[in-house]
Each structure stands twice: as C-alpha cells, then as structure tokens.
Amino acid sequence: MPKETNENSPHFEGLDLLKRLWKQHLLYLDSSSKLENHLDINEAECAIILSANDENYERFLKLELFTQILKKFHLRADIFSIQLAQLQILNTLKLGFFEKDQLLRALKLLKSIADTECVSAFLEHFKCEVQDKKQGFFTESKELESLCNELLSLSDTPNLNQRLNNALMRFKNTEFNIVVAGIMNAGKSSLLNALLKTRILGVSNIPETANLTLLKYAQEPKAKLYFWNKAEFESLQKNALYDEGLAKVLNELKPQIKDLIGDESLSKDIKLNELSFYSSAKNPLSVLIQKIELFSELDFLKDNITIIDTPGLDDVFVQREQLSKDYLNNCDFLMYLMNASQSLSQKDSEFLLACLNNSRISRFLIIISKADLLTQNELDEVITYTQKSLKQRLKEQGLDEFLLEKIDFLSISSKQALEFYENKADENTLMQSQIPRLETYLYQQIFSSTKSKLVLESFKNELKLITDELIEKLERENKALQSKNLGLNDENIKLLSEFKTEAKKLESLKAKLKEFKAELKANNLLANSSLKTLFKRLENKLNDEFNYAKANSRALEALEKIFLQNLEDGFNDILRQIYFQNLKITEAFNEKLSLKYKAKNTEFLNDIQAFRKLASTAFTQFLALELLRNVSREFSNLIMLKNEAKDFKARLSSLFEDFLQAFDCAEFVGKLSLENEMFSFLQDKVNELVLAHKEKELEFKQRLEKLDTENLSLILEQNEAKKAKLIHIKESLNHAH
C-alpha cells in the first residue's frame, strides 16, 4: 500500500495542483519522475489524464481509452498510477516537451465531461521552458544518422546494407509541405516574399498567376513547368463541352498541344525571367500547365520545407481545383491569409468552415495581412469579428463551436519586413512586422507535428530491426563456429536443413497471395449498394432543402452546390469504405507474415496519402462520365422549373433511378484497381522474405566453407566484439529521444 505524500520531499509546484485535485487521497510520489517516452503521448491524451481527480477517477478507470493511455505511460490502472502520470506530465511540460497552448485547448474541449477549471487555471500561470522543436528534430536526426552509419560499418550483408541506405535516404528526403491559401488581394505573394527575404514572387515574375506553384530549395535559382498528361487533358476537354471560354482557349492552343501533352506528364526547365510568359492568367498557355516548381537558395526552404501557393479553391477548372484540394489535404500545415482592411468574405467563410470540418487538418493559422494599415485595437477587432462570424456559421450548420480551437491568429506586415531586408528600415521595424514570430511559429508547428515524430520513429524502428537481424546473424554464425571447433558437424547440417524447411514455407506464400487478391477484388461489389444508399440519402436531403427554400422564399440555385458537394463527399466515402476494408485485410495478412515467418513488421504507412491521390483522380473521372453530366444538366433544369414539392420529388426520384439503372458502380470501381497498391505491398514483402532467406542461406554456406581454413577462435572473438557494439547501438536506439 503506497504511503501518503512525504512532506520532506523536495517541493515541486506540480504537487500543489495534485493536492487540490486529490486532497486527502494524494499518495506518496517521486516529485522528480519524468516521462521517458513523451514522443508517444500527445497533448490530448495528457489532458484526459489531468482531468481525473478524487471525485471522478473511478469513472475514468472504467473507460478503455483511459486505461489504454495509462499503458502508454507503462502504468497500471489504479489511483497511484493516475497521480504518477499526472506528475510526469507536469514535469515533462515544465521542460517544454509538451505544448502548453495545445494542452489548454484540449482541457477546454473536455469541460463538458469533467471539471477542468482547476487544472486550466493552474496551467495558465505554470512556467515552462521553450524547446526549440527544429533543433530537437535535427539533433535526434543526426544521432540516428550516426547510428545508421555505424551499423553500415558493422554489416557485411548486401541486403541489410541496401535496407540501411534506403532507410537513410527515405528519412533525409522527407518533405514538409506548407500550403498558403487566400482570396485575391489577400497578400499571399507579399507574405511569401517576406518569408523568403527577397521579392522572388514580385509582379515582374508572376503577374496574375493562374497555376499552383511549389517553392523548393536549390542552390541554383530556376523554374520547372509540369503539363497535364493525356488522360488529364482528355478530362479537361470534356469540361470544355460545357464551357465556351475553355473551348475557345483549347482551340487556340491546338498547335502547342501535341508538343506539350504526352502519355506521361511532360516538364520543361525555364529561367525565372521566363516564368511570367507561361504562368500569367492572361496567357492561354497557362491552361495546359498542371503546376510550377520554383527553386531558390533561400534559408526558409533549406530544411526540406516546400511552400505551396494555391491559385484559389474556386478555380473554374475542375482539374486544377482538385489538384489544389489534394495538396491541401496532404499538407503538414495550412496558412490562410485575410486582408486586414477587408471583412470576412463569403469565400473566406466557406473555405474556413470546410477546413474546420476537415478531420485531416488538425490545426491551422489565419494570418491577418497588411497589419501596418490598422492600429492594434483595430486588428483585435478584426480577429474578434472573424471568430464570432465563424462561430455563428458553425452553429447554423449544426457543428461544434469548439472546432474554432483548431485556429491560431497572427497579424503581420510583409511590407515592413521587406523594407528591413532591403535595408530601408531598422530591426525594430522587422520585429513589428511579426514575420520573425511567424517563422518561429511555423518551425515549431512543423517540427513538433505528428509527421515529424512519425518519420523519426519509423527510421528508428527500421534501425532496430536491422540491428536485431545483425545480432541474430552473428549468433547463428557463432553457433556454427563452436560446432565446427568441437567437431560437431551434425549441428551445422541441422542448421542447413532448417534453412531448406523455412524456404519451402516461404514459397507456399506465393499461392496464398492469389487468394488474397481475389478477396480484395470481391470488396468492389460493395460499391453498387453503397451508391444506391448515397443517392437515396441525397434525394431526401435535396427534397428537404427544396421544401425549406420554397417555404422561406429562398433561391433554389444553392441546391446545385449541395448536390455536387454531397455527391463528392458520398462518392469518396464509398471509395474510402472499400479501400479501408481492403486495408484491414492487408493488415491481417501482414500481421501473419510478421508473426509466423519472423518478417520485419513493416507497416503499410502510405495508405492515407495513396487513398487521397486515388480518390481525387477517381472523382474527376466520375464527374467526367457522360451519364453523370446528363444527370447534372437535368438536375439544373429541374430546379429552374417552377415545380411544386410533389412534382420535384417525383422527377428527382425518376432522374436518380434512371442513373442507377444505367451505371454499374462496381465495374467503375473495379477499373480503379483500389487493391493494387496493397497487393503490390504484400507481394514485394513476400518476395523480399524469399530473397532475404536465400541470401542468408547462401551466406551461411559460404561462411561454413571458409571456416575450414580460418582461425576459428579469432573469428569467434571478432564476432563477440561486433555483437557487443551492436548491443550498444540497440541500447542507444531504445534511449534515443
């Protein structure tokens, strides 16, 4: 039974909070206890643990989520463990390894299920160190790279050396993407110039840019254009059937199309001063450009950071709009710009609400640009107005107002920063611009993100696996050496026989792969029933919206937007359902490989990114279907007619029913080959297992042959020395933070 708190233990202010939370139930705790695995625990989980107190802890202990979080602390589910976890959180927070602001946000969200006021009030005044997240990321990176190089020096196995080099390159090439969005005249180009400390995006370079632009680091400034491939361009041509302006532009471009549009996306390197010719919205040629990459030797981009400047999410071209959405959904951080002298527009509001309701965007920054035009009080009023307006819109749409906690605000003046960088103003002006604060903020967000933790953890886990394999190899070789030394050749024959038995098992896996692919393909049949459910749900929603609009004398045009938005969301849900059912089957097969065949437990890490890319392409193809275009046109005509509710309902039902009878969704989804990437993943893994096993067997045979002529005792001694180094590396990896 734990003792009560020791009054003679060194005082730590975190104990003051625990005394308030637990009163007479506070137990003896080590006030210096800290988390060793803080990277595995996030601020939301910390907030849940900190919400427990003497009045509610029994209720919390009954929750599976709560006990699962305690397991991450390597603690049992009891009152002592809760208190110890709380103390560890406070100690780790004090050292700056958790974000206090995020913790306070999470506690605010928990107010509806627990009284968190006491904890929040305490944390408001709790002093924490500020950790440089960027420095921390690169310190651990260098440590892991050093251990990787040490493993390379100890390994004489080609297969493992290749894996080490691949893991190192994959880690070094990790990119962090920051998307910049905003309506026209929001000040995007000026902001990017300020971050880049030069007017690289000035009017002379990119006037009225029509294309999505990626800014990347390179020692030599240049630009690269990427054009649509043939399949994408054919989709663009189908859009032109319903857009006279686009049809006219494409007709003008016929001479250039054959040179710029190929089966695969063609690219063209150009100089920066040529960029305006290709990218201006006034130039019809910009229609053929998928995206632009702009390279420059700029400090902010050095650490594998890419800035993505979107042309606008209300682009008239579906393909370009979809491309912008893809980058938005895959970005590591989003900045949205609003002009300080303009109030929250309808476009601003719609975009921000979509971001708030997007589960893939966990946090983003609204930047109030041109802050030098207003006083601080006026800027505060702009932020307050924006918050109140968004809160009202969330309420109108039945969404939780706590979603606003995903947004940070910052007011900046790009003009003041650029004046400093051009030696037209002093350092005080630079600080007033808030650009240095923005840079620090972005670095902290990027290098404390889930992605940064994931790439470090993934690299570390691969090094651990390879270290274990090298140790296992040495132990097997040492066993053979000892048998040889003692004249026990039967033992080595037995080891070779085990290799052959394992090889037969692995070969049988190839037959199982065929069964696995058939099981994945069978999931496509879910598409037809799911599409019927989607259209029934859409039909009910449109009828309700029609009745509401009629009753309140509202325009019916909004129904078109509701139709398209719900169609996109619903179709993506169908793909997601099939895709993640396939993923579940893949993970089960993967788990069997890892347990039964001692395969390295490589996770299928690219599932989300792969799905987003595939879903966006699929929806573009879906929209381009002639059948669906007919439905869209007929629906547009339907809402233009002066229908009564009864007539509208009957005609809508007939329209949807005709489409469902004519369209085979399962066949359409089957052609997308949703299962291909997962099948390839497991096929590669099985092939890798077979190849690695053959290499091990061959290496073992060759080693046995060499043992006849070499000094067995010396080799044993060398192997033991290698093994000691590998064990040391393993310990270093286990303690790497």
C-alpha positions in Angstrom: 0.0 0.0 0.0 1.5 3.4 -1.1 2.4 5.8 1.7 0.9 9.3 1.9 2.8 12.2 0.4 6.2 12.7 2.0 6.2 16.2 3.5 10.1 16.2 3.5 10.4 15.6 -0.3 11.8 18.5 -2.4 9.0 20.9 -3.2 7.7 20.9 -6.8 4.9 23.3 -7.8 3.1 20.5 -9.7 2.4 18.9 -6.3 0.3 22.0 -5.4 -2.0 21.1 -8.2 -2.2 17.5 -7.2 -3.0 18.4 -3.6 -6.0 20.4 -4.9 -7.1 17.6 -7.2 -6.8 14.7 -4.8 -7.0 16.3 -1.3 -6.7 13.5 1.4 -6.3 10.9 -1.4 -3.0 12.1 -2.6 -0.4 9.4 -2.3 3.4 9.3 -2.0 5.0 10.4 -5.3 8.5 10.9 -6.6 8.4 14.6 -7.5 11.3 14.2 -10.0 9.6 11.5 -12.0 9.5 12.3 -15.8 8.3 10.7 -19.0 10.8 8.8 -21.0 8.6 8.3 -24.0 7.0 11.7 -24.4 7.0 11.3 -28.2 4.5 8.5 -27.9 2.0 10.7 -26.0 0.1 13.8 -27.3 -1.4 16.8 -25.5 -5.0 15.5 -25.9 -4.0 12.3 -24.0 -2.3 14.4 -21.3 -5.5 16.5 -20.9 -7.6 13.3 -20.4 -5.2 12.1 -17.6 -5.1 15.6 -16.0 -8.9 15.6 -15.9 -9.0 12.9 -13.3 -9.4 13.8 -9.6 -10.6 12.4 -6.3 -14.3 12.7 -7.3 -14.2 11.2 -10.8 -11.2 8.8 -11.0 -13.3 5.7 -10.5 -15.5 6.7 -13.5 -12.3 7.3 -15.6 -10.8 4.0 -14.7 -13.8 2.2 -16.3 -13.1 3.8 -19.6 -11.0 1.7 -22.0 -9.5 4.8 -23.6 -8.2 6.0 -20.2 -6.6 2.7 -19.3 -5.0 2.5 -22.8 -3.4 5.9 -22.2 -2.0 4.7 -18.9 -0.5 1.8 -20.7 1.5 4.3 -22.8 3.0 5.5 -19.5 3.8 1.9 -18.7 1.4 2.2 -15.7 -1.4 0.1 -14.3 -5.0 1.3 -14.0 -5.1 2.5 -10.3 -5.2 5.7 -8.3 -1.5 5.7 -7.7 -0.7 5.4 -11.4 -3.0 8.2 -12.3 -1.3 10.6 -9.9 2.1 9.5 -11.0 1.2 10.0 -14.7 -0.2 13.5 -13.8 3.1 14.4 -12.1 5.1 13.0 -15.0 3.1 15.2 -17.4 3.7 18.3 -15.4 7.4 17.6 -15.1 7.6 17.0 -18.9 5.5 20.1 -19.6 7.8 22.2 -17.5 10.8 21.1 -19.6 8.9 22.2 -22.7 8.3 18.8 -24.3 4.6 19.4 -24.5 2.8 22.4 -26.0 1.0 24.3 -23.1 -1.4 26.0 -25.5 -2.5 22.7 -27.1 -2.9 21.2 -23.6 -5.1 24.1 -22.6 -7.2 23.8 -25.7 -7.7 20.1 -25.1 -8.7 20.7 -21.5 -11.3 23.3 -22.7 -12.8 20.6 -25.0 -13.1 18.3 -22.0 -15.1 20.7 -19.9 -18.4 19.0 -20.9 -17.4 15.7 -19.3 -15.1 16.8 -16.5 -14.4 19.9 -14.3 -11.1 21.0 -15.8 -11.2 24.6 -14.5 -8.8 23.9 -11.6 -6.2 22.4 -13.9 -6.6 25.1 -16.6 -6.3 27.9 -14.1 -3.1 26.3 -12.7 -1.5 25.8 -16.1 -2.2 29.4 -17.2 0.5 30.5 -14.8 2.7 27.4 -14.9 6.1 28.4 -16.2 7.6 26.1 -18.9 10.8 26.1 -20.8 10.6 26.7 -24.5 12.1 23.8 -26.5 13.4 24.6 -30.0 11.5 21.9 -31.9 13.5 22.4 -35.0 16.8 22.0 -33.1 15.4 19.0 -31.3 14.3 17.3 -34.5 17.7 17.7 -36.2 19.6 16.7 -33.0 17.8 13.4 -33.0 18.2 13.1 -36.8 22.0 13.4 -36.5 22.0 10.9 -33.7 20.0 8.4 -35.8 22.1 9.0 -38.9 25.3 8.4 -36.9 23.9 5.1 -35.6 22.9 4.1 -39.1 26.4 4.8 -40.4 27.8 2.7 -37.5 25.6 -0.2 -38.5 26.8 0.1 -42.1 30.4 -0.2 -40.9 29.5 -3.4 -38.9 27.4 -5.1 -41.6 28.9 -7.2 -44.3 25.5 -8.3 -45.7 24.5 -6.6 -49.0 20.7 -7.0 -48.4 20.9 -5.3 -45.0 23.3 -2.6 -46.3 20.8 -1.8 -49.0 18.0 -1.5 -46.4 20.1 0.8 -44.3 20.9 3.0 -47.2 17.2 3.1 -48.3 16.0 3.9 -44.8 18.6 6.7 -44.6 17.7 8.2 -48.0 13.9 7.9 -47.2 14.5 9.8 -44.0 16.7 12.5 -45.5 14.2 13.1 -48.3 11.2 13.6 -46.1 9.4 16.8 -47.2 7.3 19.2 -45.1 4.6 21.0 -47.0 3.1 24.3 -46.0 0.1 25.4 -48.1 -0.8 29.1 -48.4 -4.3 30.0 -49.4 -6.5 33.1 -49.6 -8.7 35.0 -52.0 -7.3 37.6 -54.4 -5.5 40.6 -52.9 -5.1 38.8 -49.5 -1.3 39.4 -49.7 -0.1 35.9 -50.4 2.8 36.9 -52.7 3.9 39.6 -50.3 3.9 37.2 -47.4 6.0 34.6 -49.3 8.4 37.3 -50.3 8.8 38.3 -46.7 9.4 34.7 -45.6 11.9 34.2 -48.4 13.5 37.6 -47.6 13.5 38.7 -51.3 11.0 39.7 -53.9 11.2 36.5 -55.8 7.4 36.5 -56.3 7.2 40.1 -57.5 4.9 41.3 -60.2 7.7 41.0 -62.8 7.9 37.3 -62.1 4.3 36.1 -61.6 1.7 38.6 -62.6 -1.9 37.2 -62.0 -0.6 33.7 -61.5 -3.1 31.1 -62.7 -1.2 27.9 -61.6 -0.4 26.1 -58.4 3.2 27.0 -57.5 5.6 24.9 -55.3 8.6 26.8 -53.9 11.6 24.5 -53.1 15.2 24.8 -52.2 18.0 24.6 -54.7 21.4 26.2 -55.0 20.7 27.5 -58.5 17.5 29.5 -59.0 15.3 28.1 -61.7 11.7 27.1 -62.5 10.1 24.0 -63.9 6.8 23.6 -65.6 4.7 20.4 -65.5 2.0 19.9 -68.1 -1.2 17.8 -67.9 -0.8 14.2 -69.1 -3.0 12.9 -71.9 -5.6 11.3 -69.6 -5.9 14.5 -67.5 -6.1 16.6 -70.7 -8.9 14.5 -72.1 -10.8 15.2 -68.9 -10.2 18.9 -69.4 -11.5 18.6 -73.0 -14.7 17.1 -71.7 -15.1 20.1 -69.4 -14.8 22.3 -72.5 -18.0 20.8 -73.9 -19.9 22.8 -71.2 -17.6 25.8 -71.0 -17.4 28.0 -74.2 -14.5 30.1 -72.8 -12.4 27.0 -72.2 -13.3 25.5 -75.6 -12.2 28.7 -77.3 -8.8 28.7 -75.4 -8.2 25.0 -76.2 -8.9 25.6 -79.9 -6.3 28.4 -79.9 -3.7 26.1 -78.3 -4.1 23.2 -80.9 -0.6 23.8 -82.4 1.1 23.6 -79.0 -0.9 20.7 -77.5 0.9 18.0 -79.5 4.3 19.2 -78.2 3.2 19.7 -74.5 0.7 16.9 -73.8 2.1 13.4 -73.6 1.1 10.0 -72.2 3.1 10.9 -69.1 3.3 14.4 -67.7 6.0 16.4 -69.6 8.1 19.0 -67.9 10.2 22.0 -69.1 13.0 23.8 -67.3 12.9 27.6 -67.7 14.7 30.6 -66.3 12.9 32.8 -63.7 12.5 35.7 -66.0 10.6 33.5 -68.5 8.0 32.4 -65.9 5.5 35.2 -66.5 5.2 34.3 -70.1 3.9 30.8 -69.2 2.1 31.4 -65.9 0.0 34.6 -66.4 -3.7 34.1 -66.3 -3.8 36.3 -69.4 -1.7 33.7 -71.3 -3.9 30.9 -72.7 -0.9 28.5 -72.4 -1.3 28.5 -68.6 -4.4 26.2 -69.1 -2.0 23.4 -70.2 0.2 23.7 -67.1 -0.6 21.4 -64.2 1.8 23.0 -61.7 5.0 25.1 -61.4 8.1 24.3 -59.3 10.1 27.3 -58.4 13.6 26.7 -56.9 15.7 29.2 -55.0 18.6 29.2 -52.5 16.5 30.5 -49.6 17.1 29.7 -45.9 13.5 29.0 -45.0 13.3 26.2 -47.6 16.6 24.6 -46.7 15.2 22.0 -44.2 13.1 20.1 -46.8 10.3 22.6 -46.5 8.1 23.2 -49.5 5.7 26.2 -49.7 2.7 25.6 -51.9 0.9 28.7 -53.3 -2.6 27.8 -54.4 -4.3 29.7 -57.2 -7.6 29.6 -55.4 -10.0 26.9 -54.4 -12.8 28.4 -56.6 -10.8 27.7 -59.8 -13.0 27.4 -62.9 -11.1 24.3 -64.0 -12.1 21.2 -62.0 -8.7 19.5 -62.5 -6.8 22.5 -61.1 -9.2 23.0 -58.3 -8.9 19.3 -57.4 -5.1 19.5 -57.5 -5.2 22.3 -55.0 -7.5 20.3 -52.8 -5.1 17.3 -52.9 -2.2 19.5 -51.7 -4.4 21.0 -49.0 -5.5 17.5 -47.8 -1.9 16.3 -47.7 -0.2 19.4 -46.3 1.6 19.4 -43.0 0.4 22.9 -42.2 -2.0 25.5 -43.6 -1.8 29.3 -43.6 -4.9 31.2 -44.7 -4.5 34.9 -45.5 -7.1 37.6 -44.9 -6.6 41.3 -45.8 -6.8 43.4 -42.6 -8.7 46.1 -44.4 -11.4 43.7 -45.6 -14.0 41.9 -43.5 -14.6 38.2 -43.6 -15.9 37.5 -47.1 -18.3 34.7 -48.1 -15.5 32.9 -49.9 -13.3 33.2 -46.8 -16.1 31.9 -44.6 -16.9 28.9 -46.8 -13.2 27.9 -47.1 -12.5 28.2 -43.4 -15.6 26.2 -42.4 -14.5 23.4 -44.8 -11.1 23.4 -43.1 -12.6 23.4 -39.6 -14.8 20.4 -40.6 -11.9 18.6 -42.2 -10.6 15.9 -39.8 -7.3 15.8 -41.7 -6.5 19.4 -40.8 -5.8 19.4 -37.0 -4.6 23.0 -36.7 -4.1 26.0 -38.9 -3.2 29.6 -38.9 -5.2 32.6 -40.1 -2.9 35.4 -41.0 -4.3 39.0 -41.0 -2.1 40.6 -43.6 -1.3 44.3 -44.1 -1.4 44.9 -40.4 0.5 48.2 -40.7 -2.7 49.8 -42.1 -4.5 49.3 -38.8 -3.9 50.0 -35.1 -3.6 47.1 -32.6 -7.1 47.7 -31.3 -8.5 47.6 -34.8 -6.6 44.4 -35.5 -8.0 42.8 -32.3 -11.5 43.8 -33.5 -10.9 42.1 -36.9 -9.9 38.9 -35.1 -12.9 39.0 -32.7 -15.3 39.7 -35.6 -13.8 36.7 -37.6 -14.1 34.4 -34.6 -17.7 35.5 -33.9 -18.7 35.1 -37.5 -17.2 31.6 -37.8 -18.8 30.6 -34.5 -22.2 31.7 -35.8 -21.7 29.9 -39.1 -20.7 26.7 -37.2 -23.9 27.0 -35.1 -26.0 27.4 -38.2 -24.6 24.2 -39.7 -25.0 22.3 -36.5 -21.3 22.0 -36.0 -19.4 22.2 -32.7 -18.2 25.7 -31.9 -15.1 24.1 -30.2 -13.8 23.5 -33.7 -12.6 27.1 -33.5 -9.9 25.8 -31.2 -8.1 24.5 -34.3 -7.4 28.1 -35.4 -4.5 30.3 -34.4 -4.4 34.0 -35.4 -1.4 36.3 -36.2 -1.3 39.8 -37.7 1.7 40.6 -39.9 3.1 43.3 -42.2 5.0 41.9 -45.1 5.8 45.4 -46.2 7.7 46.3 -43.0 9.7 43.0 -43.2 10.7 43.6 -46.8 11.7 47.2 -46.0 14.1 45.8 -43.5 15.5 43.1 -45.8 16.1 45.8 -48.5 17.9 48.0 -45.9 15.2 50.6 -45.9 14.2 50.1 -42.2 15.8 49.1 -38.9 15.5 45.9 -36.9 12.7 47.3 -34.8 10.5 47.6 -37.9 11.3 43.9 -38.7 10.1 42.9 -35.2 6.9 45.0 -35.6 6.2 43.1 -38.8 5.8 39.9 -36.8 7.5 37.9 -39.6 10.2 36.5 -37.2 7.5 35.4 -34.9 5.7 33.7 -37.8 8.9 31.9 -38.8 9.4 30.6 -35.2 5.8 29.6 -35.1 6.0 27.6 -38.4 9.2 25.8 -37.4 7.6 24.8 -34.0 4.5 23.5 -35.8 6.3 21.6 -38.5 9.0 20.0 -36.3 6.6 19.1 -33.5 4.0 17.6 -35.9 2.8 14.1 -36.0 4.6 13.6 -39.3 8.0 14.7 -37.8 7.5 12.3 -34.9 6.4 9.5 -37.3 9.5 9.8 -39.7 11.9 9.8 -36.7 10.1 6.8 -35.2 9.9 4.9 -38.5 13.6 5.4 -39.1 14.5 4.4 -35.6 12.3 1.2 -35.8 14.0 0.2 -39.1 17.4 0.6 -37.5 16.3 -1.5 -34.5 15.0 -4.3 -36.8 18.3 -4.4 -38.8 20.3 -4.3 -35.5 18.4 -7.4 -34.3 19.0 -9.2 -37.6 22.7 -8.5 -37.5 22.8 -9.8 -33.9 20.8 -12.9 -34.9 23.2 -13.5 -37.8 26.3 -13.3 -35.5 24.7 -15.6 -33.0 23.9 -18.2 -35.8 27.5 -17.9 -37.1 28.9 -18.3 -33.6 26.9 -21.4 -33.0 28.3 -22.8 -36.3 31.8 -21.8 -35.3 31.5 -23.5 -31.9 30.1 -26.7 -33.5 33.0 -26.7 -36.0 35.5 -26.1 -33.3 34.2 -29.1 -31.3 33.8 -31.3 -34.4 30.0 -31.3 -34.2 29.3 -31.2 -38.0 25.8 -32.7 -37.4 24.7 -29.5 -35.8 25.6 -27.5 -38.9 23.8 -30.0 -41.1 20.8 -29.5 -38.9 21.0 -25.7 -39.3 21.2 -26.0 -43.1 18.2 -28.3 -43.0 16.2 -25.7 -41.1 17.0 -23.2 -43.9 15.5 -25.5 -46.5 12.3 -26.2 -44.5 11.8 -22.4 -44.0 12.4 -21.8 -47.7 9.5 -24.2 -48.7 7.2 -22.4 -46.3 8.0 -19.1 -47.9 7.5 -20.4 -51.4 3.9 -21.6 -50.4 3.1 -17.9 -49.6 3.0 -17.0 -53.3 -0.1 -19.2 -53.7 -1.8 -17.6 -50.8 -1.2 -14.2 -52.4 -3.5 -15.1 -55.3 -6.3 -15.9 -52.8 -5.6 -12.6 -51.0 -6.0 -10.6 -54.3 -9.3 -12.3 -55.1 -10.6 -11.4 -51.6 -9.6 -7.8 -52.2 -11.4 -7.6 -55.6 -14.6 -9.1 -54.1 -14.9 -5.9 -52.0 -15.7 -3.9 -55.1 -19.2 -5.4 -55.1 -20.0 -3.2 -52.1 -20.0 -0.2 -54.5 -23.4 -0.7 -56.1 -25.4 -1.0 -52.8 -23.4 1.9 -51.3 -24.2 4.1 -54.3 -27.9 3.4 -54.0 -27.8 4.3 -50.3 -25.9 7.5 -51.2 -28.5 8.6 -53.9 -31.4 7.8 -51.5 -29.8 9.9 -48.8 -29.1 12.7 -51.4 -32.6 12.5 -52.7 -34.1 13.0 -49.1 -31.7 15.9 -48.4 -32.5 17.7 -51.7 -36.2 17.3 -51.1 -35.8 18.8 -47.6 -33.7 21.7 -48.9 -36.2 22.3 -51.7 -39.1 22.5 -49.2 -37.2 24.8 -46.9 -36.2 27.1 -49.8 -39.8 27.3 -51.0 -41.2 27.9 -47.6 -38.7 30.7 -46.9 -38.7 32.2 -50.4 -35.0 31.3 -50.9 -33.3 30.9 -54.3 -33.1 27.3 -55.5 -29.7 27.7 -57.1 -27.9 26.7 -53.9 -29.3 23.1 -54.5 -26.8 22.6 -57.3 -23.9 23.2 -54.9 -25.5 20.9 -52.3 -25.9 18.2 -55.0 -22.3 18.4 -56.1 -20.8 18.6 -52.6 -22.8 15.8 -51.2 -22.1 13.7 -54.3 -18.3 14.2 -53.9 -18.3 13.5 -50.2 -20.6 10.5 -50.6 -18.6 9.0 -53.6 -15.3 9.5 -51.6 -17.0 7.7 -48.7 -17.8 4.7 -50.9 -14.2 4.6 -52.1 -12.9 5.0 -48.5 -15.2 2.2 -47.3 -13.8 -0.2 -49.9 -10.2 1.0 -49.6 -10.1 0.7 -45.8 -11.8 -2.7 -45.9 -9.0 -3.8 -48.2 -6.5 -2.2 -45.8 -8.0 -4.2 -42.9 -7.5 -7.5 -44.9 -3.9 -6.4 -45.9 -3.0 -5.6 -42.3 -4.2 -9.0 -41.2 -2.1 -10.8 -43.8 0.8 -8.5 -42.9 0.5 -9.4 -39.3 0.6 -13.2 -40.1 3.8 -12.6 -42.1 5.4 -10.8 -39.2 4.4 -13.4 -36.6 4.6 -16.7 -38.5 7.6 -16.0 -40.7 9.5 -13.6 -38.5 9.2 -10.9 -41.1 10.0 -7.4 -40.3 6.7 -5.8 -39.3 6.8 -3.1 -41.9 3.6 -1.0 -41.6 1.6 0.0 -44.6 2.4 3.7 -44.0 1.3 5.2 -47.2 -2.4 4.2 -47.1 -3.9 7.6 -46.4 -1.8 9.5 -48.9 -2.4 6.8 -51.6 -6.1 6.9 -51.0 -6.3 10.7 -51.2 -4.5 10.7 -54.5 -6.5 7.8 -55.9 -9.9 9.2 -54.7 -9.2 12.6 -56.2 -8.4 11.1 -59.6 -11.4 8.8 -59.3 -13.8 11.6 -58.6 -12.5 13.6 -61.5 -13.2 10.6 -63.7 -16.6 10.1 -62.1 -17.5 13.8 -62.8 -16.4 13.4 -66.4 -18.8 10.4 -67.0 -21.4 11.4 -69.7 -24.1 9.7 -67.7 -23.4 11.9 -64.6 -23.1 15.0 -66.7 -26.6 14.3 -68.1 -27.9 13.9 -64.5 -26.2 17.2 -63.5 -27.7 19.1 -66.5 -31.2 17.6 -66.0 -31.0 18.4 -62.3 -30.0 22.0 -63.1 -33.1 22.2 -65.5 -35.3 20.7 -62.8 -34.6 23.4 -60.2 -35.1 26.1 -62.8 -38.7 24.8 -63.4 -41.5 26.2 -61.1 -42.2 22.8 -59.6 -44.4 22.1 -56.6 -42.8 19.9 -53.9 -44.7 16.8 -55.1 -43.6 17.2 -58.7 -40.0 18.0 -57.7 -39.8 14.8 -55.6 -41.2 12.6 -58.3 -39.0 13.9 -61.0 -35.9 13.8 -58.8 -36.6 10.2 -57.8 -37.1 9.2 -61.5 -33.8 11.0 -62.5 -31.8 9.3 -59.9 -33.4 5.9 -60.5 -32.6 6.1 -64.3 -28.9 6.9 -63.5 -28.6 4.0 -61.0 -30.0 1.5 -63.5 -27.7 2.7 -66.2 -24.5 2.9 -64.2 -22.5 -0.1 -62.8 -20.6 1.4 -59.9 -18.9 -1.9 -59.0 -17.5 -2.1 -62.6 -16.3 1.5 -62.4 -14.6 1.0 -59.0 -13.1 -2.3 -60.3 -11.3 -0.4 -63.1 -9.7 1.9 -60.5 -7.9 -1.1 -59.0 -8.2 0.1 -55.4 -6.4 -3.1 -54.3 -3.3 -2.7 -56.5 -1.1 -0.8 -54.1 -1.9 -3.1 -51.2 -1.3 -6.3 -53.2 2.0 -4.9 -54.5 3.0 -4.0 -50.9 2.5 -7.6 -49.7 3.8 -9.2 -52.9 7.0 -7.1 -52.5 7.2 -8.2 -48.9 6.9 -11.9 -49.7 9.5 -11.6 -52.5 11.7 -9.7 -50.0 11.3 -12.5 -47.5 12.2 -15.2 -50.0 15.2 -13.3 -51.3 16.5 -12.4 -47.9 16.2 -16.1 -46.8 18.1 -17.3 -49.9 20.8 -14.7 -49.2 21.1 -15.9 -45.5 21.3 -19.5 -46.6 24.0 -18.8 -49.3 26.0 -16.6 -46.9 25.8 -19.3 -44.2 27.1 -22.0 -46.6 29.9 -19.7 -47.9 30.9 -18.9 -44.3 31.0 -22.6 -43.4 33.3 -23.4 -46.3 35.7 -20.6 -45.2 35.8 -21.9 -41.7 38.0 -24.8 -42.8 40.9 -22.5 -43.5 40.4 -19.7 -40.9 41.3 -19.3 -37.3 38.0 -20.2 -35.6 39.0 -18.8 -32.2 39.9 -15.4 -33.7 36.7 -15.2 -35.7 34.7 -16.0 -32.6 36.5 -13.2 -30.7 35.8 -10.7 -33.5 32.1 -11.7 -33.7 31.7 -11.2 -30.0 33.3 -7.8 -30.2 30.9 -6.9 -33.1 27.9 -8.2 -31.1 28.9 -6.0 -28.1 28.9 -3.0 -30.4 25.5 -3.9 -31.9 24.0 -4.4 -28.4 25.3 -0.9 -27.5 23.7 0.5 -30.7 20.4 -1.2 -29.7 20.5 0.4 -26.3 21.2 3.8 -27.9 18.2 3.4 -30.2 16.0 2.4 -27.2 17.0 5.6 -25.4 17.0 7.9 -28.4 14.6 10.8 -27.9 
